[in-house]
Amino acid sequence: MTRKSIPRHQAVERHLRSRIANLRPGDAVESDSELSALFNVSRMTVRQAAQRLVDEGLIYRVPGVGTFVAEPKVHRDMARLRSFTEEMARRGAVAGSRVLSAELRAGTADELAALHLAPRSTVTHVRRLRLADGRPVAIENVVLPMSCSAVLNEDLEHSSLHEALRTLGEIPTSATGTLVAVNAGAEDAELLQVEPGAALLVEERLIVNQNGQPLEKTQTRYLGDEFVFHVTLAR
């Protein structure tokens, strides 16, 4: 029995995916004419295959110059609650942090309401610059109840905050949130090493624990060209 042949554009796409896996960002891949000759297909077929990879952020095309491997983006599934450390592991990157502040302070009215805390309560605040393979990609602000203050004793530059919470018996279980696009301000730009006005994606989440109690109010400011957020909708 002969194996059923796959469509030609899929063969080109598979070839490109295999090539990308062994190249670094910025490396060139075969031109349209080279791929057309290699697979004996039209340039339209080659472009169809390449466009799928462009849409996924795996390659980029420079008209009149060539096609190149893109810096891989983080694909975040909005239907799953994962920590930054877990997302980086899925990407094949090493997560790290630079702690910008870690303290106990008076909670704001919005924070206390979100976490169901009494007026004038103290909260645990952790602000970190999140790193992927040592490169800044996000600014994270986390507010927790004072009962979670033991996380301040952890190595928050090299370990997962969610793992520290689990050690305390607080399991991040589900979340609700919003996602908006903004332009980087001066401080954002300095920390993320981009130009002021660069595109950012700002995610705000309220995470509850295994008992359905508010546990964490977080705002994370992501580099817009580093992350892709996937949303699953159902009727």
N, C-alpha and C positions, 0 to 999 in steps of 0.2 A: 504494500500500500504506500503510495506516495504522500508525503506530507503536504498539506494544503499551503500554497504560497501566500504570503502576506501582501497587502497592498504596497505599492512601491513607495508611497510617501511615508508609510510606517517603517519600511526598511531604512529609509534615509534618516528618519527620526531616531530609530534605535541606534544607528551608527553614530549620530551626533551625541546622543546621551552617553554612549560608551566612550567617545572621545573626551567629552567634558569631564568625565569621572577621573581621567588621568592627566588633566591640565589644570593650570592655576588661573585665577582671575586675571584677565588682560591678555592671556594667550590667544592666538588666532586659531580658528578652525578653517577647514577647507572652504574655498569660495564656492559660489553657486555654480560656476562653470566646471570646477573640479568635481563637485558632487554630481552634477548632471552627467559628466563623462563616466564617472566611477559606477554609477547605477544605471546608466543608459536611459535616463528619464529627462523630461523637459525641465527647464528652469522654473516653470510655474509649479511643478511638483515639488522641487527642492524648496522653493519659497514657502509652500504650504506646510512642509515639515518643519522648516526653521521657525516659522511664525508661532507655532505652538510652544516652542522653547523660549522664544522672545516673550510671549504672554506669561510664561511661568517665571520669567526673570532669570533664566539660566544663561542666556546669551544676549548680546546686543549687537546691532548692525550699524555701521557707519557708512552711509552712502558714498560710493566711489573709493572706499578704503578697504573694507572687509567686515568679517563677522568675528566677534571675540567673546570669550568666556566672561560672564558677569560675576561680580561679587555675590555669593549666595545670600538670599534673603531668608529671614526666619518666617516660616509659615505657621501662624498660630491659629489653631482650631478654636473658634469662639464657643463651641459647644462643650469643650472640655476645660476643666479647671486644672491648670498646670502652673507651677512656679517658673520663674525666669530660669533657674538652674535646670529644671527639667526640659524646658524649651531649647536651651542651648545644647543639652545632651542629645536631643533629637536631631539637631542640626549638625552634630559632630564637632561642636565647639566647646571650649572650656569656659565656663562662667566664672566671673570674678567681680569684685566690687571695690570701690574706694568709698569709705565711709565719710560722708560730708558732715553729718551730725548724728548723735545717738544719745538721747536724753529723756528725762522725765520733765514734763512741763504741763502747764495748765491747758486743758483742752478748749478749743473754740466751741461756740454754740453748735455749729454744724457737725463737728466731730462728736460731741457728746450726744447729740440727738441720734446720729447714725449708729453709734455704738450702744445706745440705750443706757447711758451713764447719767448719774445725777449732776445737777448744776455744780459748777466749780470743781469738778473732778479732775484729777491728774491723769494724764495719758502717757503712754510710751511712744516716743517718736523716733523713727529711724529714717534718715535720708541718705541714699547711696547713689553713686554713679555706677551704673551697671556696665560691665565689660564683657566682650566676647573675644576670646583669644587675646586679651590685653587691650582691645580697642574699645573706646567708649561708644555705646549704642543707645543708652537710655538713662534717664534720671528718674529715680523712684522715691516717692514719699510714702511712708507707711505709718499709720497711727493705730495703736493697739491699746486695750485697757491696761491700767496700771498693774493688774494681776498678771500680766505677761512680761513684767519688767525684767525677769531673769534672762530674757533674750539679750539684754545689753551686756551680759557677761560672756556671750559667745563671740567667736571669731567671725564677725559679720562681713569680713572682706573675702573670706575663703570658703565659708560654709553657707548652707541654705537656711534662710529664716524660717521657712515652713517646716524643715526638719527640727529646728529648735523648738517651734511651737508644738510639734508632735511629742517631743520629749516632755513637755509640760502637760501633756494630756489634752491639748487643744488641737483638734484635727480640722484643717481647712477642708470644708466639705462641698460647698456650693457658693455661687456668687451671682450678683447682678451688677450691671454697670452700663457705662456709656463710652462711646468712642467718637472723638471729634478731631478735625484737622485744624492746626494753628500754625503760625509762623514763629520761628525761634526768636526769643528775645536775646538781649546782650548776654545775660548769664547762661542761658541755654547754649548759645553759640560757643561761649568760652569753654564750657564743660564738655560739650559734644564735639568740639573742634570742627565746627562748620561756620559758614557765614551767617550773620544775623539775617533773619527773614527766611532761612531754610525751612522746608516743610517738615513739620512734626505731626505725629499722631498721639493724641492724649487720651489714655484710657483711665477711667475712674471705675473702681470696683469696690463693692462691699461684700466681704466674704463672711459667711457664717460657719460656725463649728458643727460638730456632730450632733449637738443638741438643738440646733437651729438658732443659737444665740449669736448676735453680731460679734465678730472677732477682729476683723481687720478692715480699715478704710484706707484705700491705696489710690494714689495718682501716679501714673507712669507716663513719662514723656519720651516717646520713641522717635528715633530718626526715621523720617518718612520713607526713605529709599532703602531701608534695611529690613522692613517688616511687611508681610502680607497677612491680613486677617481674613480667615475663612469663616463664613456665616452659613449655617444650615437653617433653612426655613421649611416649614411644613404647614399645609392647610388642614 
